[in-house]
Amino acid sequence: MADMSKTRLWDRLPPIPDDKPVLIAGPTASGKSELALQIAERLGGVIVNADASQVYDCWRIISARPSPQEEARANHLLYGHVPFDQTYSAGHWLREVTPLLTGRQRPIIVGGTGLYFTTLTEGMADIPAIPPEVRAKADQIPLAELIRDVDARTLERLDLNNRARVQRAWEVLTATGRPLADWQDETPAPVLDLADAVPIVFETDKDWLSDRINRRFDLMLDMGALDEVAAMQDRYDPILPAFKAIGVPELSAYLRGQMTLDQARERATIATRQFAKRQRTWFRARMKLWHSVQAA
């Protein structure tokens, strides 16, 4: 049955010329990494990560990074290469992925971080670095206050439930004196034009995806996700982006005796479903020109 499902998915794909990068975006747990492996094995290419949680070296299981067995099937880049305490932004990712576009192997860029794909194919504003003291101050401000202090035009472009995006807008306005929307409107040409790539975005049935999310978190626990989080408890810092990966705060709370394992599992799966909903919303709004492929 699994092989038949893979065949049906393959048959839905657009043509993939040998000389074009492949972009695969999709919500968490939708099977996009497996498709990237199929393309690499059948048509050739190097798989490049476009998932913000999978860049960190401390999380393989909890972030659903490819396993060592999967990595042995094809070359993988930009996975698990960033220390847990290092800041890593879409700008960092864009600088690392750009030279790979002209490398010896065709890149197959796969992930669920929509911002990475839009910086690649729509361009990225040249915003000055945010001073550490501004970021430290922003970390302490409640989301509602951040929203209140951001200009209306920028707020129209944001998911107001996504603290990282709202905080970024607040930091830019505070540090530069200019709204993030102004910087975005001056964005230079993109590194990769969609016409020069094969952009694929997964469309998923809500119930089908929810079932996969529920089963995947249980599988993560069976594979040792709790041990992975426990190994980082002495360095746990909820402010660092690495520790905001879904499942990490919940399992950390269990390890500190603040909730039961069942409660941690339930909260993590709810958080994952909410995240997947935000991903689907982003993809529908920002990837209208991509090839939409039904994942199931």
Phi, psi and omega in degrees: 000319179297319180294322178296320179297318178297320180295317179298319179295316180300321182292342180273351186286150172288168175301142182238093178296153183294335188262009184244137172298151177249131176247128180234110178247145178186160178292162180304142176070017184270353177096015184291327180293323178294322177297318178302320178295318179300316180296316180298319183286324183274322189243349180090153178141167176251135182273128184241129183287136172227046179232123188295328181280332185279358177283339188278140187287343185272346186240107168256307185287310188292335178262001180061035173297153175306142180285165175304324179294320178290321179295334179287342181280337180199158178290134179238139179229153177066029174250129172060034185250003183246128177300149186301331185261013182259139175284135181220120186245177174299328177295317176301314181298316182299319179295326181281327184278334185304310180294340180287342181291338181242022179283183183289331180252140177295126179284138172245098189267120189225138177170181182244006180271097185302326182297324178299314182293322181288326175295326180289316189255351179239351181098165182225131180296142182271074184270134177301154178300142180277127178301143181303325182291329177292316179295319179298320177294318181297325180302334185265356185266131177300151183304317182300323180288323176299314180300317182300327186267356179269143182294153186297321183294322176291320181301327180298338183262359187252152164277107187290351175271353181263098185301319183301319181289318179295316180297320178301316180297319178297315181298317180297314180297317181292316186283326186253342184078005180236141178297149177302324180301323178295314178299317181298324181291345178257020183297132178288175180299148182289157177292324183229121175279140181302328180295340181261015181221173172248093183270122182239130175236133182282133169255131186230147171285135185301312183293320178300315181291320180300320179295319179294322179297315180299315182290326183290323180292322175298321178295321177301317179297318179296329183275352176112022180300322181296318178296323180297316179290321180299325181294342182253006186297326181287350178245008185298128178217106185297346179282328182290137181304325182301325184273003175265359177303135184302132182102331181289309178300322183290313179289330175295319178297321177297315182295333177272003178078019183268348175200166178280167178295322178297320178294319179297317179299314182297315181293322180292319180290324175296315179299323179292319178296320178295320178296316179298324177296317178295322178298313181299321178297316179299312183298318180296324183280324190251352185235042182293336181267359179279158174285115180275126182236127179287119184286333180208000000 
